Amino acid sequence: MTIEVVKPAGDPQIGNLATPINASSFTKTFINNLPAYRPGLSPQRRGLEIGMAHGYLLFGPFAVTSQFRNTPYANIVGLVEAIILVVILTLCLSLYGSVGAPKPIATVTTPNPPAALSTSEGWSEFAGMFLVGGIGGAAFAYVIYAVFTSGVLETFGNVLG
């Protein structure tokens, strides 16, 4: 007797398979709570949340591993490089939306994909707020890093303590 671990989800010719990973309740809950798939969000809100996360996470690698890493300009270079990459990503999102993005496909993990991202207007709103969120996230990461590396918190701790 064999046990079927991987089963087709719907039409087997499409290639949408239900596996123990993508069909588990943990994976479905996790993926469907991400801003890309969370129900009830507008394209602007989706773009803002995703942009903030990308901008915030892009600052660190650029500031720490760029060619200016051992100079006093490493932080500002990391900020500028993160903003440049967010602008490039926004241009790519805009191009993708302008050519007529297809309707999102329902899968085992995401049975109700957002319908707002099936129009060029939805992608335009998403891309615009991705830019705002990305620049804001990178700037926020820069400020937080500058505060931690400046020694202000150590001085404040010495005053209290």
Order of alpha helices (4+ residues) and beta strands (2+ residues): beta-beta-alpha-alpha-alpha-alpha-alpha
